[in-house]
Amino acid sequence: MNDTLTLDVIGRRVEVNGEHATVRFSGVVPPVAGLWLGVEWDNPARGKHDGSHEGIVYFKCRHPTGGSFVRPNKVNFGVDFLTAVNNRYVLEDGPEEDGKEQPVTIGNKPVETIGFDSVIKQQSQLSKLQEVSLRNCVVSCAGDKGAIAKACPNIRRVDLSRNLLSSWDEVLSIADQLKHLEVLNLSENKLHFPSVSPSLAGTFPALKVLVLNRTGITWAEVLRCAPGWPVLEELYLKSNDISISERPADVLQTVKLLDLSSNPLIDENQLFLIAHLPRLEQLILSDVGISSLHFPDAGTGCKTSMFPSLQYLVVNDNQISQWSFINELDKLQSLRALSCVRNPLTEGGSGPQTTRQFIIAKIGQLKTLNKCEILPEERRGAELDYRKAFGNEWKKAGGHQDPDKNRPNEEFLAAHPRYQSLCLSTYMRPGAFPAAALQLEQLEYGAPEDGELKTRQPFLLKNQLLTLKIKYPNQVDQKVTEKQLPDSMTIQKVKGLLSRLLKVPVSELLLSYESPKMPGREIELENDQQSLQFYSVENGDYLLVRW
């Protein structure tokens, strides 16, 4: 790079000693002779000033220490796409090492092969490349027109994250030559997007996954470019300071996954603008600062018409502190999986297990919570415990075991929309042990009885002990015994205790229990890591032991 630089470099992305920046100025900076480039650093801590020198403003920066002046010969303006591909994937001929294993990296995948010649042959045939990883390879442009299409026309997946691409037009020049492109990652490129919709010549006919994290794109620019993504299924827009300003009209209609994480300007009203995307199945809203949610079209116990296909919702690292947020999620007709960690609600004093149980009880159709499957017995235990925990509140609000007198007030129903259905509806649970666990039976929980609603004193040991009768169905000579066990005792520890008493190996013991409240029904204690309380074992229940 020499002193013939012109204004053409303004706006170009550059690399200087491993740091990325944008050129904001090119010219002379008196009194020092020669040509200077004024750059605004991506990392403002790298700079020295705001673009001014000795009282003269040469360019402007968003940060008071985001700018520097550098000599052109210190700046790397990057390489074209095909040069980067050749640098990474084409090896020079070397001495043969027949019969020896040589570890080779193709993209970011290590491959072992016998004979180095076969590796050279495979990697030099760029036309066979389908996946290309060029992260941090200083790619700045497409290069000669048609060169990419000629050299590697079969590429389907490209990682161009953290490069020197400066405009969406340059991206189009690359993608227009890759007609089979299905996955494109452009994260951490500071891109200038068009002010008008690109021509259809710049379409991505096969693109299914597009990653635009930390590119500076706005929602208006997303909608402007979206007509060029006719079959897009996954769109990642993390950390762009996006504010959803308008409803997608005839665009993004094929999107199944949308990641809006770390965009703190988003609120619940903006979410309603994307609530009718017909195929949206996964919505990621981590770290957006959301604290409330209310679907205005659905009353208590009803389903909303919004987000009709949404199956998986992620709301980690937000400001959710009220159970009303969880209540609203039960209105989503297709919701099956939820991730909700590191929120005030989940980090509060009730404990992670109790919080998990309440979430499960409040969202009836949920199958997975925080990436852990909800088994039928866990749901049953959660709903029974929830039913007991708020039974006294239910009675005070007008609830009654007699259906004709059961009229809890609106305030209670708003706080506990599913409570009535837990008391009155019919549920499914695993069949009797040891018959096939897949068999299902009907079970009515019924309204909580007075005996179930006694105030619990969890910090007194005597109030944590369960008196259980232990039976041995397969051992006719064994008498029924009675033992007191802490309700927090895990099934594994119960087995250990019984193993020592009965002189039977732990691995041979099978446990289940019966409740006098459900005669004829036997429930398997199948998870060794769970507690007796988890399975809703109560005083007076029968512990059944087989081996």
N, C-alpha and C positions, 0 to 999 in steps of 0.2 A: 504494500500500500504506500503510495507516494503523495506528494503535495498537489496532485491534480484532482484530489477529491472535490466533489461538487455537492450541491444540496440534495443530490439523489440518495445520499446515505441517511438523510434525516428519517427517523422512524425505524431504521434497520435494527435488528437484534444482533448483539455481539457478545463475545466472550473475552474476558480479560483475566488472565491468571486463574481460570476456573470459575470466576464469578460472571453472572449474566447481567446485561444492562441493555438499555435502549438509547440509541444515538439521538440527541435532542439539538445538537449544534455542530456545525462544521465551519471553521474559519480561523482568523487570526485573533489572538488575545494579547494586546499590547500590555507591557512593553516587550514581552518575550517574542522573538521572531519565530516564524514558521507556522505550520498548520496544526491546529488542535481540534480534537473531537470532544464535545461536551456530552457526557453520558449520565443517564439516570439509572442508578443501580437498583436491581430487584431487592437487594438487601441494603437498606438505607444506612446501616451501620458501616458499610464499606466506603461511603462517601465522605466529603469534607465540607460541602457547602450546598446552597440551594440553587446554584446555577449563576450566581453573580460573582464578579471579581472587581475589587477596588471601586465599588459603588455602581458598576455597570452590570445590568441584567442581560446575560447572554442566552439563557434559557430558564425555564421554570421546572421545579420539582414538587412533587406532592409532599415530600418530607424535607425539613430544613437542612438535613445532612445527607440528602440522597444523591447529590451530584459531584462530579469530578471532571477535570480536564485531563485527557490522555493523548499521547502521540499516536498517530495512525498506525505506526509500525508495531505498537503494542497490542493492537486489536485484532481479534480473529472474527472475520465475517462469516465463517462457516463454509460448508461444502454442499454440493447438490446431493439429491437423494441417491442417485446411482453410485456416486463416488463413495458415499457412506456404506452402501450395500457391498461394494467391492472391497472396501477396507475391512469389513467385518467378516465376510463370507468366502472370499476368494483367497486361497493360499498359494504362495509361490512354490514351484517345484523344488523338492529337496531330495536328499539321498534316500534311497529305498531302505526300509527296515521290514523286510518280509517276515511275516509270521508273528510279529510283535503287536501286542495290544497297545493302541494309542488313544488316550482320552481326548476327545475333541468336543468343543462347545459349539452347538448350532443354535444361534439365538442365545437363550439362557438355559438350554437343555444340554447336559453332558451326555455324550454318546460314545460308547466303546466299540471299536471296530478292529478287525484283524487285517493288518496291511495298510500302510499309510497311503498307498496309491489309490485305494478305493475311496478314501476320505477326500483326497484332492479332486478326484473325478466327480464325486457327488457335489461337493461345495462349489466347484467351478461351473457347474451347470445351473446357472441362475434361473434358467427358464423353469426349473423344477421346484424352485422355492415356493412354499405356500405360507410360511410364517416367518416374519422378519421382525427382529427386535433391534431398534436403533436408538434406544434411550440414551440421552446424553452424548450423542455423536455429532453435535454441532451442525445438524442438517438445517439449511436456511432456505433452500429453494428446490424447484423441481429439476432444473437443469435443461438440457437440450430437449426441444419438443419431440415427443415420440420415443425418446431413448429408453424410458422406463418400460413402456409397453413392449418394446422390441426385446429388451434384455430379460425381463422377469414378468411376463404377463399373467402368471398363475397365482400371484400372491393373493392370499385371502385374509391374513391377519397381520396388522402392522402396529408396532409400538413406536410412536414418534414423540414420546413424552420427554420433557425437559430438553428441547432443542432450541434452535434460533429462528424458527418460523415466525414471521411478523404479521402475516395477513391471511385471511380466509381464502383469498384469491389464490395464494400460493398453494394452500392445501388442496383447492380444487384442481390446480394444474397437476398435482401428483395423483390425486384420486381418479381423475378423468382417464388416466392411463391404466387403472387397475379395475377393470370391469367386474372382477369376481370378488372385490373387497367386501368382507363381511364384518370384520372387527377393526376399529381404528381408535387408538389411544393418542390424544393430543394434549394430555395434561401438562401443565406448567410451561406452556408456550403462551407468551403475552401476545395474543392475536388481535389484529384490527379487523372487525367484522364489517360487512357492507352496510350502507345506509338504505339500500333498496334490495329487494329480493334478487338473489343470483339467477342467472338465466338457467333454463332447464338443461342446457348443455353441461352444467356443472353438477348434475344429479349423481347420487350414489345408488345405483339401481339394486344392489344386493346387500347394502349395509344393514346389519342387524344390531350391532353394538357400537356405540359412540361414547367415548370418554372425554369430557371437556372440563375436568376438574382444574381449578386455578388457572383459567384462561382469560378471565375478565369479561366473559360473555354476559350480556343482560338477557332478561326474559324476552324483551322485544326482538332482540337479535336471534334468539332461539327460534321464535315463531317465524322470523323472516327467512331463516335458512331451512326450516323444517320441511318445506315442500320438496326439497331435494333428497329427503330420507323416506321414500314411500313405503319401505318395509321394515323400518326401524323397530326393534323390540326392547332394547335396553339403552337408557340415556342417563349418563352420570354427570351431574352439574355441581359437584361439591366445591365449597369455598369460592364462590364468585360474587358474594354480596348481592345475590339475586333477590328481587322483589317481584312477585307474580302480579303483573299489572293488567292482564287481560286473559279472557278465556280462549283456549285453542279452538280455532274454527277450521275444520277440515284438515287439520294437521295433527300429528302425534296420535292418530287414531289407532295405530297398531302397537303402540308402546305398552309393554307388559311390566317393565321395571323402570322406576324413576327415582334417582338418588338426588335429594336436595339438601343433604347434610351440610352443616356448618355454613348456612346462609341465615344469619341472625335477624334479617329484616322480615322473614316470613312469619305470618300469623295465621290464625284459624280462618279469618275471612278470605285471605288469599288462597287458602287450600280449597275453598269452595269453588274457585274458578277452574280447578282441575278435577273436580269431583265427578264429572260425567265423562271422563275418558273411558271408553267402553271396555277396553281390554286390560286396563291397569290392574295387575295382580300383586305387585310388590311396590311399596312406597317407603322410602328410607328418609326419615326426618330427624336423624340424630343431631344434637347440638345446634338446634335452631332457636332455642329459647322458648318454645311453646309451653304454655301452662294450662290452657283451657281449651275445651272443645264442646260444641253443642250443635247438633243437627236440627235445624229449625223445622224440618218437614216431618219429624217423627216424634210422637209423644211417648210417654212412659210405656214400656213393653212393646213398642212398635219398631219396625225396621225402616231404615232410611232408604231412599232411592239413590242417595249419593254413593260414590265408589262401589258400583254394583258388582264388580269382579274382584275387589281387593281381598286377597287371601293372607298376605303377610305384611305386617306393619312394624316398623322399627322406630321407636321414640326414645332411644337411649340419650343420656346426658342432657336432659332438658330441665324445666322448672315445674314439672308435674307434682303437685302437692295435695290435690283433692281427689277423693274417690269418685266424684262426679265425672271426671275425665274417663275413668275406667267404665263407669256405667254407660257412657255414650258409645263406647266401643262395641257393646253388646247389640247396638242397633245396626251394625254393619252386617249385611246379609250373608256375605261370603267369607268373613274373617275366620281363619283357622290357626294362624300363628302370630304371636306377638313377642317382641323383644322390648322390654321396658326396665332397664337397669340404670343405676346412678341418677336417680331422680329423688327429690326430697321425700316423696311418698314411699319409695322402696328402700330408702336409707334411714327411715324413721325408727322409732323406739319399739315398734311392735314385733320386730324380728323378721328376718328374711323368709322363714318358713310360713309364719302366719300371713305375711303379705302375699306370698305365692298362693296360699290357700284361698284367700279372699278374692284375688284376681281370677282364679279358676272358677270360683263360685259365681262371680259376677258376670262372667262372659261364658254363656252356656255352650257355644259351639266350638270353643277353643280346643285345639288338639296339641299344640306345642307352645310352651312358654319359656322365653329366654333360652331357646335352642334345646330344651329338654322336653321329651314327649310326655304328655299327660296320659297316664294309663287309666283304665276305667276305675280301678280301685282308688287311685289318688283322687280322681274327681269325686267319687262317692264320699270319701273321707273329708274332702274339702267342703263339699256342700252340706254334709251333716254338721261339721264343726261350725260353719258359718250360720247355719240354721239355729244352732244352740247359742252361739255367741251373741246374737241379736234378738233372741227370743223374748227376753224381758222387755226390751225396747218395743218390740212388736206388740206385746200385750198392752203396754202402757199407751200405745198409739191407737188402740181399738181392736187389735187382733184377738181372735178367739178360736178355741178348738172346734166350736160348733160353727159349721159353714154359714148358717143363717145369721149368726151374730158376728161373723168375721168381717169387720169393716175398719181396717187401719186407715189413719188419716193420710191426706195427700203428701204431707211432709215426709212421713215414713216411706211411702211408696216411691217418692222421688229419690230418697237416699238409698233405697234398697229395691230397685225395680224387679229383681228376680225372686224376692223372698216369697211372695205369694205362690209362685209356680213351684218353688222348692217344697213348699208345704202341701201342695195339692196335686201336682202333676205326677205322671207315671214315668219312671226312669228305667234304664237298662243296666244290668250289672252282670259280671261273670257268674256262671252257674256253679253248682255245689262242687266242692272238692271231695274226692279226687277225680270226678268226671271231667270230661273235656272242658278246658278253660274257655274255649271259644263259644261254648253254649251260653246263651243269654236268657235271663229271666226278667220278668217285670217286677219292679219294686216301687211301692208308694211310700215316700218318706212320711207323709202325714204331718199335721201341725205338731209343733213341739209340746211335749207334756210338761206339767209343772215340775216333775222330778228331774227333768233334764236341765232346768233353768236355774238350778241353785248356784249362787255366786261362788265362783271358784277362787281359792286362795293359793296361787301357784307357788308362793315362797315358803309354804309350810310343807315339810316332807310328808306328814300324815295325809295331806290333801292331794299328794301326788301318787300315793300308793293305790294300786288296784288289787282287790281281792278276787282272785280267779280260781275256778275249779278246773283241775287238770284231769283229763280223761285219756285213755289209751284204747281206742276202738279196736285195734288188732291184737291186743294183749288182754285176754279175758281174765288172767290171774292178777292183773294190776288193778288195785283199788283206786277209786277217785280220791285225789288229794286236793288240798287247798293251799294256795300260796299268795303272798302279797308281793307284788312287783311294781317298781316305779313305772309310770306311764311313759316316761322318756327312754326306757330301756329298749335298745334295738333288738330286732329279731335275732341277729347274730349272737348277742349276749344271752338272750333267753335260751337259744340252742346250746350255748356253752354251759349254762347252768344245768340244763336238763341232761346234757352229755355226762357231766360229772355225777349226777344223781343216779342215772340209769345205766352208766357204764356202756354207753352206745356212742360210736364215733359221730361227731357233729355232721359229717357229710351224709350220714344216713337218715338224719332226722327231717321229717316233714311236718310243718305246723300249719294249723288252721284254727278258726274259732267259730263258735256259735253264740248267738245272743237270744235270750228268752223273748226279746221283743220281736224276733224274726224266726219263729220256730220252723225247723226243717230246712233252714238255709245255712250253708257252711261257706265261710270266706277264707280263702287261702292267704297265708302270710308269706308271700313269695319273695319279697325284697329284703334281704338280710340287713341292709343299711338303714331301713326305715324303723321308726319306733312303734310301740304299741298304740300310742296316741294317734299316730298317722293313720292307722287302720280303724280308729274310732272304737278300740276295745274299751269296755266299761266294766265297772264293778258288777260282779255276779255273772259275767260271761264265762263260757266254757272254753278252755284251751285244749285243743285236740292234738295229740302227739302220735305220730306213726313212724315206724321204721321197718 
